[in-house]
Every structure is written in structure tokens, then in C-alpha cells.
Amino acid sequence: MWTTLAAASLSLAALAAGLPQAAERDDLETRIRAIAREASTEGGLEGLTVAIAIGSDTLVAEGTGASSGPEKPYRVGALTEPFTALAILQLAERGKLDPDDPVSKHLPELDWEETVTVHHLLAHTSGVPSTAVLAPGSLGAPPEQRARVLEELRGHGLDFSPGTCFTYSDADYLLLGFLVEKLSGEALPAYLAAEVFAPLGMDATAYTENGPKRFAGAPSVQEVGGDSILLEHAERPFRADELCSTAGDLLRWVRGLADRTLLEGAAYRRMFTAGRLADGTRIPYGCGFSTTELERVPGVSCGGAIEGYQVRVAFYPDAELAIALLACCEERGLGRLEQRLARLVLDIDEPGILDLPLSAEERAPYVGLYQIGCSHLRVVDANERLAVQTTNRPEWTLLFQGEHRFVVDGDPDVRLTFEVEDEGNRARSFVLDERGVQSMAVRID
């Protein structure tokens, strides 16, 4: 069983004890199924499978239609990153590397002028550019040609000083995959099969060319730190588009992580603890997992969409609650569904949401360009509402709550609170609260 932390509410303590009351459990299961059916029929989440467990007790594991179910295979390529992070931390436990090692210690081709550590790659704080800078075909190169990939990345230089910004780069986990293969002597898929999937009985999880059919033209999206990052490059390192699993296996994976079957001690804590930048700023990311809070209940999650499939996995250690959601559609709505289900099981009320009107004159003070770390966010006036635009992720539409406060339409656990100058009636900054992780955005234009 997982180690249950001290819970702030009686509901968490009851959940950790395993829902002893049959009537309470039956009511909860009924409400979970109702939310899942609504998400499937009205929310466009076709082929939806929902699996929820409290400790070792599976509460619900079923699909919403004939084309779904707990043992139905889905493409889950977005989980390549937390699986790769897990492999790196296992190798660290075995003394093959130290997360604080310079990457160049193990990949000497990468001798950048500034030191990039293994942990910088794990936390997306490295400054390594994305694979978009590579020549076409590089990601599909066989192992003997990977020296060319390393040479190209080094030649491009770093986008920022390591440790100073939190910015997603798919090259971070490409390099970590190279490290796993070099230090273990095995191809990444073979390593994961032997060291992760087999020990947990994840018999339906594998890299396979014969997985569920792809959906032509479907976008690829990676969820990182609460943002959905649009992946422009069609090539996937380590055949991530061929990683397949089931809801049942993903619950086994979460249980194995939480039971310390796969990681222990410092490596386990590093994977699930929110990182910090060099100046102490907290980031909403551990190693392969985003960190989150629901009304002060901590949790971690990972998710994304690839080739027309969606996946999201989350767990909340205080309540021993694990959630796995999978769907077959291009729409991306699993994040909000997971939050609704977690709130239901944790007995946390949904946040009250307003959509107060703002005239064009009232919207004007908020419009402008803001900066968080190395990231730029532009607040724009669009369709009689405000919206937030930034690179490589979908636009946020904002709903006005009054007193300079806004929430993101469809994800009310992401909130923005602006500070508006009296003189000039112009916002000079805002606090971005992403499920308990706060950042300050400062106007630069």
C-alpha cells in the first residue's frame, strides 16, 4: 500500500481507508459513470475509458461504449517522457549516473559552453533547443548516426542559460533516451519492457507497429506543467507513436510507482517534487510529471495526444487516488475531466465560475505582452473576451470573475489575477495560478 500522508480533511482519511461503506461506494461509482457518459456523449470524448483506484482497490474501470474498455489498447506515446525519466532515475539508483552530472560526462559530444546537467533535461530547464532545429530525417536515424544529431544540437547552442527558465523542449527527452541506451546497453523499448513493464505485470504495454490505427492529420500534443504543447515535428524519437497500453496497465504503473516498487528514496522524491529554477522560483514540473494541487491536495499528472489518441494519468498520494483516462478523438478534454473526477472522489466542490461581461474599454487595460521567465504571453482582445496566446500551445479564453480576476474557460483551476495601475488604468503584471503553482508575469509591452 502507498504511504498515506497526513490529510487535512476527513474525506481524505476516509478515502485512504478504502471506502468501507458499500452505499457510499455505490453512489460514488454511479456519479463517476454519469460524468464519464456526459464527457463522452456531450463533451466529444469518443472511445473514452475511465479507470480509478483508491490504493489497491479499483473503484471503476470501464469504457463508455463498445469501442472502449480497461483492456482496450490505445496509443499512449505521450507517456514516453515519464517512462524515460523513470529509466534515468533507476539508473541513478544503480550508480550508473548522478542526476547532477553534466550531460557531457556521458555524451562528450555535448560540451556546451555552459553546463547542462541530466537534471536540467529531466526538468525541461536545460536551454537545449527543440528538435525542430535538426535536419529532416535526423530523429529517425539509426544508433550509428546519432553522433550527427548530437553535433547538430551542440552546433545550434543553447536557447537560455541552464536552470534559468522552464521551457519545454522535446530534445531534452531525446537526449535522455540516448543516455538510457548508452548506460544500460539496451535499446530504450527493450529496457522499459524488462525493467518497468514486466515487473509490474503490464503485459499489454509495448512498442508495436501493429497497435490501434492512427488517425490521419490528428495533432500531437504533450502536456507539460499545465500547458498543452503543440509538437510540430512529425518524427518521434524512439518510436513514441508506437507505444501502446491500456487503462488497466496504467493503473498498475501508478501503483508500482507509489508502492516504491520501481523507485525508492531520493530518486522517487525527485520524480514527483516540483522543481526550482536557479533563483529559487518553483516550477510546476518534477521529472516527467507535472505537479498540481486541488484545494491544497497535492498530486501529479501527465498526458497528451498523439495520432488521434488522448491519455492522461494522475495520482494524489494523500488519498491514494489514481486516475487513468484514455480516449480516441482529436479533441483535448481529458485534463478537465480528470479534475472533475478527482474533485468528486476527494469531495472537493467545483469552483464557482462566472462569465461577467466586459466592454471593449474595460478589456483594454489588460491587453499587452507579458513575460514569465523566458516565456512570452500575449493578452489579446478576441470575440468580446480576453485571450492569452503563447508559443506552441492552444490559446486560452479568459472568463472575467470581477476585481481583475479571470479563469481559463474549460479549466477553472488556472487563474489569472491582474495588478492594474490607478494612473493610466493599465495592468502592469498578473499572477498566474496553475493548480496551486504561482508565477508572476510582468508587462513588457
Secondary structure as a PSIPRED ss2 file (coil, helix, strand):
# PSIPRED VFORMAT (PSIPRED V4.0)

   1 M C   1.000  0.000  0.000
   2 W C   1.000  0.000  0.000
   3 T C   1.000  0.000  0.000
   4 T C   1.000  0.000  0.000
   5 L C   1.000  0.000  0.000
   6 A C   1.000  0.000  0.000
   7 A C   1.000  0.000  0.000
   8 A C   1.000  0.000  0.000
   9 S C   1.000  0.000  0.000
  10 L H   0.000  1.000  0.000
  11 S H   0.000  1.000  0.000
  12 L H   0.000  1.000  0.000
  13 A H   0.000  1.000  0.000
  14 A H   0.000  1.000  0.000
  15 L H   0.000  1.000  0.000
  16 A H   0.000  1.000  0.000
  17 A H   0.000  1.000  0.000
  18 G C   1.000  0.000  0.000
  19 L C   1.000  0.000  0.000
  20 P C   1.000  0.000  0.000
  21 Q C   1.000  0.000  0.000
  22 A H   0.000  1.000  0.000
  23 A H   0.000  1.000  0.000
  24 E H   0.000  1.000  0.000
  25 R H   0.000  1.000  0.000
  26 D H   0.000  1.000  0.000
  27 D H   0.000  1.000  0.000
  28 L H   0.000  1.000  0.000
  29 E H   0.000  1.000  0.000
  30 T H   0.000  1.000  0.000
  31 R H   0.000  1.000  0.000
  32 I H   0.000  1.000  0.000
  33 R H   0.000  1.000  0.000
  34 A H   0.000  1.000  0.000
  35 I H   0.000  1.000  0.000
  36 A H   0.000  1.000  0.000
  37 R H   0.000  1.000  0.000
  38 E H   0.000  1.000  0.000
  39 A H   0.000  1.000  0.000
  40 S H   0.000  1.000  0.000
  41 T H   0.000  1.000  0.000
  42 E C   1.000  0.000  0.000
  43 G C   1.000  0.000  0.000
  44 G C   1.000  0.000  0.000
  45 L C   1.000  0.000  0.000
  46 E C   1.000  0.000  0.000
  47 G C   1.000  0.000  0.000
  48 L C   1.000  0.000  0.000
  49 T E   0.000  0.000  1.000
  50 V E   0.000  0.000  1.000
  51 A E   0.000  0.000  1.000
  52 I E   0.000  0.000  1.000
  53 A E   0.000  0.000  1.000
  54 I E   0.000  0.000  1.000
  55 G C   1.000  0.000  0.000
  56 S C   1.000  0.000  0.000
  57 D E   0.000  0.000  1.000
  58 T E   0.000  0.000  1.000
  59 L E   0.000  0.000  1.000
  60 V E   0.000  0.000  1.000
  61 A E   0.000  0.000  1.000
  62 E E   0.000  0.000  1.000
  63 G E   0.000  0.000  1.000
  64 T C   1.000  0.000  0.000
  65 G C   1.000  0.000  0.000
  66 A C   1.000  0.000  0.000
  67 S C   1.000  0.000  0.000
  68 S C   1.000  0.000  0.000
  69 G C   1.000  0.000  0.000
  70 P C   1.000  0.000  0.000
  71 E C   1.000  0.000  0.000
  72 K C   1.000  0.000  0.000
  73 P C   1.000  0.000  0.000
  74 Y E   0.000  0.000  1.000
  75 R E   0.000  0.000  1.000
  76 V C   1.000  0.000  0.000
  77 G H   0.000  1.000  0.000
  78 A H   0.000  1.000  0.000
  79 L H   0.000  1.000  0.000
  80 T H   0.000  1.000  0.000
  81 E H   0.000  1.000  0.000
  82 P H   0.000  1.000  0.000
  83 F H   0.000  1.000  0.000
  84 T H   0.000  1.000  0.000
  85 A H   0.000  1.000  0.000
  86 L H   0.000  1.000  0.000
  87 A H   0.000  1.000  0.000
  88 I H   0.000  1.000  0.000
  89 L H   0.000  1.000  0.000
  90 Q H   0.000  1.000  0.000
  91 L H   0.000  1.000  0.000
  92 A H   0.000  1.000  0.000
  93 E H   0.000  1.000  0.000
  94 R C   1.000  0.000  0.000
  95 G C   1.000  0.000  0.000
  96 K C   1.000  0.000  0.000
  97 L C   1.000  0.000  0.000
  98 D C   1.000  0.000  0.000
  99 P C   1.000  0.000  0.000
 100 D C   1.000  0.000  0.000
 101 D C   1.000  0.000  0.000
 102 P E   0.000  0.000  1.000
 103 V H   0.000  1.000  0.000
 104 S H   0.000  1.000  0.000
 105 K H   0.000  1.000  0.000
 106 H H   0.000  1.000  0.000
 107 L C   1.000  0.000  0.000
 108 P C   1.000  0.000  0.000
 109 E C   1.000  0.000  0.000
 110 L C   1.000  0.000  0.000
 111 D C   1.000  0.000  0.000
 112 W C   1.000  0.000  0.000
 113 E C   1.000  0.000  0.000
 114 E C   1.000  0.000  0.000
 115 T C   1.000  0.000  0.000
 116 V C   1.000  0.000  0.000
 117 T E   0.000  0.000  1.000
 118 V H   0.000  1.000  0.000
 119 H H   0.000  1.000  0.000
 120 H H   0.000  1.000  0.000
 121 L H   0.000  1.000  0.000
 122 L H   0.000  1.000  0.000
 123 A C   1.000  0.000  0.000
 124 H C   1.000  0.000  0.000
 125 T C   1.000  0.000  0.000
 126 S C   1.000  0.000  0.000
 127 G C   1.000  0.000  0.000
 128 V C   1.000  0.000  0.000
 129 P C   1.000  0.000  0.000
 130 S C   1.000  0.000  0.000
 131 T H   0.000  1.000  0.000
 132 A H   0.000  1.000  0.000
 133 V H   0.000  1.000  0.000
 134 L C   1.000  0.000  0.000
 135 A C   1.000  0.000  0.000
 136 P C   1.000  0.000  0.000
 137 G C   1.000  0.000  0.000
 138 S C   1.000  0.000  0.000
 139 L C   1.000  0.000  0.000
 140 G C   1.000  0.000  0.000
 141 A C   1.000  0.000  0.000
 142 P C   1.000  0.000  0.000
 143 P H   0.000  1.000  0.000
 144 E H   0.000  1.000  0.000
 145 Q H   0.000  1.000  0.000
 146 R H   0.000  1.000  0.000
 147 A H   0.000  1.000  0.000
 148 R H   0.000  1.000  0.000
 149 V H   0.000  1.000  0.000
 150 L H   0.000  1.000  0.000
 151 E H   0.000  1.000  0.000
 152 E H   0.000  1.000  0.000
 153 L H   0.000  1.000  0.000
 154 R H   0.000  1.000  0.000
 155 G H   0.000  1.000  0.000
 156 H H   0.000  1.000  0.000
 157 G C   1.000  0.000  0.000
 158 L C   1.000  0.000  0.000
 159 D C   1.000  0.000  0.000
 160 F C   1.000  0.000  0.000
 161 S C   1.000  0.000  0.000
 162 P C   1.000  0.000  0.000
 163 G C   1.000  0.000  0.000
 164 T C   1.000  0.000  0.000
 165 C C   1.000  0.000  0.000
 166 F C   1.000  0.000  0.000
 167 T C   1.000  0.000  0.000
 168 Y C   1.000  0.000  0.000
 169 S C   1.000  0.000  0.000
 170 D H   0.000  1.000  0.000
 171 A H   0.000  1.000  0.000
 172 D H   0.000  1.000  0.000
 173 Y H   0.000  1.000  0.000
 174 L H   0.000  1.000  0.000
 175 L H   0.000  1.000  0.000
 176 L H   0.000  1.000  0.000
 177 G H   0.000  1.000  0.000
 178 F H   0.000  1.000  0.000
 179 L H   0.000  1.000  0.000
 180 V H   0.000  1.000  0.000
 181 E H   0.000  1.000  0.000
 182 K H   0.000  1.000  0.000
 183 L H   0.000  1.000  0.000
 184 S H   0.000  1.000  0.000
 185 G C   1.000  0.000  0.000
 186 E C   1.000  0.000  0.000
 187 A C   1.000  0.000  0.000
 188 L H   0.000  1.000  0.000
 189 P H   0.000  1.000  0.000
 190 A H   0.000  1.000  0.000
 191 Y H   0.000  1.000  0.000
 192 L H   0.000  1.000  0.000
 193 A H   0.000  1.000  0.000
 194 A H   0.000  1.000  0.000
 195 E H   0.000  1.000  0.000
 196 V H   0.000  1.000  0.000
 197 F H   0.000  1.000  0.000
 198 A C   1.000  0.000  0.000
 199 P C   1.000  0.000  0.000
 200 L C   1.000  0.000  0.000
 201 G C   1.000  0.000  0.000
 202 M C   1.000  0.000  0.000
 203 D C   1.000  0.000  0.000
 204 A C   1.000  0.000  0.000
 205 T C   1.000  0.000  0.000
 206 A E   0.000  0.000  1.000
 207 Y E   0.000  0.000  1.000
 208 T C   1.000  0.000  0.000
 209 E C   1.000  0.000  0.000
 210 N C   1.000  0.000  0.000
 211 G C   1.000  0.000  0.000
 212 P C   1.000  0.000  0.000
 213 K C   1.000  0.000  0.000
 214 R C   1.000  0.000  0.000
 215 F C   1.000  0.000  0.000
 216 A C   1.000  0.000  0.000
 217 G C   1.000  0.000  0.000
 218 A C   1.000  0.000  0.000
 219 P C   1.000  0.000  0.000
 220 S C   1.000  0.000  0.000
 221 V E   0.000  0.000  1.000
 222 Q E   0.000  0.000  1.000
 223 E E   0.000  0.000  1.000
 224 V E   0.000  0.000  1.000
 225 G C   1.000  0.000  0.000
 226 G C   1.000  0.000  0.000
 227 D E   0.000  0.000  1.000
 228 S E   0.000  0.000  1.000
 229 I E   0.000  0.000  1.000
 230 L E   0.000  0.000  1.000
 231 L C   1.000  0.000  0.000
 232 E C   1.000  0.000  0.000
 233 H C   1.000  0.000  0.000
 234 A C   1.000  0.000  0.000
 235 E C   1.000  0.000  0.000
 236 R C   1.000  0.000  0.000
 237 P H   0.000  1.000  0.000
 238 F H   0.000  1.000  0.000
 239 R H   0.000  1.000  0.000
 240 A H   0.000  1.000  0.000
 241 D H   0.000  1.000  0.000
 242 E H   0.000  1.000  0.000
 243 L E   0.000  0.000  1.000
 244 C E   0.000  0.000  1.000
 245 S E   0.000  0.000  1.000
 246 T C   1.000  0.000  0.000
 247 A H   0.000  1.000  0.000
 248 G H   0.000  1.000  0.000
 249 D H   0.000  1.000  0.000
 250 L H   0.000  1.000  0.000
 251 L H   0.000  1.000  0.000
 252 R H   0.000  1.000  0.000
 253 W H   0.000  1.000  0.000
 254 V H   0.000  1.000  0.000
 255 R H   0.000  1.000  0.000
 256 G H   0.000  1.000  0.000
 257 L H   0.000  1.000  0.000
 258 A H   0.000  1.000  0.000
 259 D C   1.000  0.000  0.000
 260 R C   1.000  0.000  0.000
 261 T C   1.000  0.000  0.000
 262 L C   1.000  0.000  0.000
 263 L C   1.000  0.000  0.000
 264 E C   1.000  0.000  0.000
 265 G H   0.000  1.000  0.000
 266 A H   0.000  1.000  0.000
 267 A H   0.000  1.000  0.000
 268 Y H   0.000  1.000  0.000
 269 R H   0.000  1.000  0.000
 270 R H   0.000  1.000  0.000
 271 M H   0.000  1.000  0.000
 272 F H   0.000  1.000  0.000
 273 T C   1.000  0.000  0.000
 274 A C   1.000  0.000  0.000
 275 G C   1.000  0.000  0.000
 276 R E   0.000  0.000  1.000
 277 L C   1.000  0.000  0.000
 278 A C   1.000  0.000  0.000
 279 D C   1.000  0.000  0.000
 280 G C   1.000  0.000  0.000
 281 T C   1.000  0.000  0.000
 282 R E   0.000  0.000  1.000
 283 I C   1.000  0.000  0.000
 284 P C   1.000  0.000  0.000
 285 Y E   0.000  0.000  1.000
 286 G C   1.000  0.000  0.000
 287 C C   1.000  0.000  0.000
 288 G C   1.000  0.000  0.000
 289 F C   1.000  0.000  0.000
 290 S E   0.000  0.000  1.000
 291 T E   0.000  0.000  1.000
 292 T E   0.000  0.000  1.000
 293 E E   0.000  0.000  1.000
 294 L E   0.000  0.000  1.000
 295 E C   1.000  0.000  0.000
 296 R C   1.000  0.000  0.000
 297 V E   0.000  0.000  1.000
 298 P E   0.000  0.000  1.000
 299 G E   0.000  0.000  1.000
 300 V E   0.000  0.000  1.000
 301 S E   0.000  0.000  1.000
 302 C E   0.000  0.000  1.000
 303 G E   0.000  0.000  1.000
 304 G E   0.000  0.000  1.000
 305 A E   0.000  0.000  1.000
 306 I E   0.000  0.000  1.000
 307 E C   1.000  0.000  0.000
 308 G C   1.000  0.000  0.000
 309 Y E   0.000  0.000  1.000
 310 Q E   0.000  0.000  1.000
 311 V E   0.000  0.000  1.000
 312 R E   0.000  0.000  1.000
 313 V E   0.000  0.000  1.000
 314 A E   0.000  0.000  1.000
 315 F E   0.000  0.000  1.000
 316 Y E   0.000  0.000  1.000
 317 P H   0.000  1.000  0.000
 318 D H   0.000  1.000  0.000
 319 A H   0.000  1.000  0.000
 320 E C   1.000  0.000  0.000
 321 L E   0.000  0.000  1.000
 322 A E   0.000  0.000  1.000
 323 I E   0.000  0.000  1.000
 324 A E   0.000  0.000  1.000
 325 L E   0.000  0.000  1.000
 326 L E   0.000  0.000  1.000
 327 A E   0.000  0.000  1.000
 328 C E   0.000  0.000  1.000
 329 C C   1.000  0.000  0.000
 330 E C   1.000  0.000  0.000
 331 E C   1.000  0.000  0.000
 332 R C   1.000  0.000  0.000
 333 G C   1.000  0.000  0.000
 334 L H   0.000  1.000  0.000
 335 G H   0.000  1.000  0.000
 336 R H   0.000  1.000  0.000
 337 L H   0.000  1.000  0.000
 338 E H   0.000  1.000  0.000
 339 Q H   0.000  1.000  0.000
 340 R H   0.000  1.000  0.000
 341 L H   0.000  1.000  0.000
 342 A H   0.000  1.000  0.000
 343 R H   0.000  1.000  0.000
 344 L H   0.000  1.000  0.000
 345 V H   0.000  1.000  0.000
 346 L H   0.000  1.000  0.000
 347 D C   1.000  0.000  0.000
 348 I C   1.000  0.000  0.000
 349 D C   1.000  0.000  0.000
 350 E C   1.000  0.000  0.000
 351 P C   1.000  0.000  0.000
 352 G C   1.000  0.000  0.000
 353 I C   1.000  0.000  0.000
 354 L C   1.000  0.000  0.000
 355 D C   1.000  0.000  0.000
 356 L E   0.000  0.000  1.000
 357 P C   1.000  0.000  0.000
 358 L C   1.000  0.000  0.000
 359 S C   1.000  0.000  0.000
 360 A H   0.000  1.000  0.000
 361 E H   0.000  1.000  0.000
 362 E H   0.000  1.000  0.000
 363 R H   0.000  1.000  0.000
 364 A H   0.000  1.000  0.000
 365 P H   0.000  1.000  0.000
 366 Y H   0.000  1.000  0.000
 367 V C   1.000  0.000  0.000
 368 G E   0.000  0.000  1.000
 369 L E   0.000  0.000  1.000
 370 Y E   0.000  0.000  1.000
 371 Q E   0.000  0.000  1.000
 372 I E   0.000  0.000  1.000
 373 G C   1.000  0.000  0.000
 374 C C   1.000  0.000  0.000
 375 S E   0.000  0.000  1.000
 376 H E   0.000  0.000  1.000
 377 L E   0.000  0.000  1.000
 378 R E   0.000  0.000  1.000
 379 V E   0.000  0.000  1.000
 380 V E   0.000  0.000  1.000
 381 D E   0.000  0.000  1.000
 382 A E   0.000  0.000  1.000
 383 N C   1.000  0.000  0.000
 384 E C   1.000  0.000  0.000
 385 R E   0.000  0.000  1.000
 386 L E   0.000  0.000  1.000
 387 A E   0.000  0.000  1.000
 388 V E   0.000  0.000  1.000
 389 Q E   0.000  0.000  1.000
 390 T C   1.000  0.000  0.000
 391 T C   1.000  0.000  0.000
 392 N C   1.000  0.000  0.000
 393 R C   1.000  0.000  0.000
 394 P C   1.000  0.000  0.000
 395 E C   1.000  0.000  0.000
 396 W E   0.000  0.000  1.000
 397 T E   0.000  0.000  1.000
 398 L E   0.000  0.000  1.000
 399 L E   0.000  0.000  1.000
 400 F E   0.000  0.000  1.000
 401 Q E   0.000  0.000  1.000
 402 G E   0.000  0.000  1.000
 403 E C   1.000  0.000  0.000
 404 H C   1.000  0.000  0.000
 405 R E   0.000  0.000  1.000
 406 F E   0.000  0.000  1.000
 407 V E   0.000  0.000  1.000
 408 V E   0.000  0.000  1.000
 409 D C   1.000  0.000  0.000
 410 G C   1.000  0.000  0.000
 411 D E   0.000  0.000  1.000
 412 P E   0.000  0.000  1.000
 413 D E   0.000  0.000  1.000
 414 V E   0.000  0.000  1.000
 415 R E   0.000  0.000  1.000
 416 L E   0.000  0.000  1.000
 417 T E   0.000  0.000  1.000
 418 F E   0.000  0.000  1.000
 419 E E   0.000  0.000  1.000
 420 V E   0.000  0.000  1.000
 421 E E   0.000  0.000  1.000
 422 D C   1.000  0.000  0.000
 423 E C   1.000  0.000  0.000
 424 G C   1.000  0.000  0.000
 425 N C   1.000  0.000  0.000
 426 R E   0.000  0.000  1.000
 427 A E   0.000  0.000  1.000
 428 R E   0.000  0.000  1.000
 429 S E   0.000  0.000  1.000
 430 F E   0.000  0.000  1.000
 431 V E   0.000  0.000  1.000
 432 L E   0.000  0.000  1.000
 433 D E   0.000  0.000  1.000
 434 E E   0.000  0.000  1.000
 435 R C   1.000  0.000  0.000
 436 G C   1.000  0.000  0.000
 437 V E   0.000  0.000  1.000
 438 Q E   0.000  0.000  1.000
 439 S E   0.000  0.000  1.000
 440 M E   0.000  0.000  1.000
 441 A E   0.000  0.000  1.000
 442 V E   0.000  0.000  1.000
 443 R E   0.000  0.000  1.000
 444 I C   1.000  0.000  0.000
 445 D C   1.000  0.000  0.000
